[in-house]
Amino acid sequence: MASLYRLGPTSAVLASIALLAFVVTSARADDWMNMSASMFPSKVQSVTFSNGDVIDATHSECWGKWCVQLDVAAPTIAQHANNNGIVLISISPLVCHNDIVGNITGTADGNACRMDMIMKQGSATCGLAIFKNSNNYGFDIQCPTDLKLQ
């Protein structure tokens, strides 16, 4: 499946129109691939990857020159439009840091950092969508193995 992050910022933003509902549960990785729309949105306490690394309000994970952690306000996980069998689940806002670009937090002024989990026909692709000052720094990442939701 083609990466959302190679499509450019306009396609990534258009894919983010949300259809939302509520969840108050814990989810394991295989569960997030099968969560129904009635389980969204929810606050995210932590995201765990297969190597054991955890992203939460006090721990970050780095990919290349970007380090990411959860915002202390606990970001929200939401399921977005389901078109042509594609389901997009996003976690935002995240705190993203790059030594050159600086910190990107929240969604003010068009700046944003979010984790997207895209599923189509039983396979998943994950990535970070990072926008600052009309620039797109998004890239693919390993999908999480565990999500802890409030």
N, C-alpha and C positions, 0 to 999 in steps of 0.2 A: 504494500500500500504506500502511496506517495506521502511524504512527510508534509504536515500542515505548515511547518516552518520554512519549507522551500517554496511555498505558494506566495509568500509576501504578506506584509502587514494588512492589506485590505482584505484578503481572503480570510486571514486569521481573525480579524475583527468581525467580519460578517458571520463567521462560524460561531460567534459568542452570543447570539441572541438567545435568551434563556426562557425555558418553560420550567417553573419552579414549584416544589412542594416541600414537605418536611420529613426529617429523620432524627431519631434520638437513639442511636445504637452504635455498636462497634462493628467494623467491617474488616474482614480478611481480604487479601488480594483477590482470590477467586470470587469473592462476594461482590467487589466493586464492578466486576465485569457483568454481573447479573442483577444489579440493583435496579428496582423499578423506579419510575418517575415519582411515585408517591413517597419515596424515601429522601427527597431533596427539598430544600437545602439543609445543611447541618454544619456545625462548627467542627473544625479539624484540630485535634490535639497533637497528633504526630503522624509522620509518614516514614515507613521503614522500607529499606531496600534489601535485596538478596545478600549483599555483603555485610549486613548487620548495621550499616550506617542509618542514623535517624535524623530527620529534620523535625525540629519543634521550636518552641520559643527561645530555647537556650543552646541548641545544637544546629550547626549548619552542615551542608554537604557542598563540595566544590566540584565543578565540572570545568576543566580548563582554567580559564581566568575568572570564572564566575562562581561566587559562593551564595548559597540560598538558605534561608531559614524562614520559619513561620513567623508572622507578625505577632506581637504580644497580645493583640486584640483577638487572636484566634481567627484565622481566615475561614471562609465558607467554601464548602464543596457544593457544586451545583451541576445538574444535568442540563445540557443545552439541546437545541433543536435536533431532532432525529430525522434526517433526510436520507432517503435511498439506503436505509440500513446502517447508516453511520451514526454512532452515539458519541457525543463529546461530553466528558466530565471534566470540570475545571476546579482547581483550588486557587483561590485568590482572596485578598492580596497576599503576596509573599514579599519578603525583604530580599532583594537581590543586590549584590555588591560586586563591582569590578573596580580595580585600582584606577583605571583611566576614566571610566564613565561615572563612577561614584555609586552612591546608594540609590536604589529605586524602591520606593515604598508607596503603598496606596495606589489610587487611580487618579489623583489630581492632575490637572493640566494635560491629560492624555498620556501620562506616564503610567506604566503598569508592569507588574511582574506576576505571572501566573503559571501553574503547572497544568498541562492539558493531558488527558488520557483519552485517546481516540480508539474506538472499537468498531470493527467492521467484519462481519462474517466470522466471529469467534477469535480473531486475532487483534492484538492491541499494539499501538504505537504511542509513545509518551514523549513529551517535550516541554521545554520552557518557552513561553512567549514573553519577551521582554521588550518594552517600548519606552523610549525616552527621546523627547525632542524630535519626533517624527522619524526616529531610527528604529529598526527592528533588529534585535540581537538574538532572536530565537534559534533554538537548536534541539535536536533529539536527545533524550536521556533514557536510561533504563527505567522501565515501569516499576512502580513500587510493589512490594510483596505484602505489605500490611498497612492499613489505614486505621487510626484510632480516632473515632468520632465522638463528639459530645451529644 
